[in-house]
Amino acid sequence: VYGGFSSEQVLKNVASMLWGLIRPPDFLGHAENDTFFIITHPAKVEKMASLMCRQFDTVAPNFYAERDKRRGYVVSVVDD
């Protein structure tokens, strides 16, 4: 259920949310597969981080399977 495609969808949404936060002369960068960064004025950092957290908390439930949302947690089995 939560494979590569699912994680790509989460990252695309995160990138979109971050893109929506920046205003010139801010800069959004993507360093690695799951590493983003924003270069901005220090006075804007706390507000941007708070907004990003609220946005993510709002959309995060959409990335879980219905049965996991109903249950309230994810069951994961790891084969060592």
Order of alpha helices (4+ residues) and beta strands (2+ residues): alpha-beta-beta-alpha-alpha
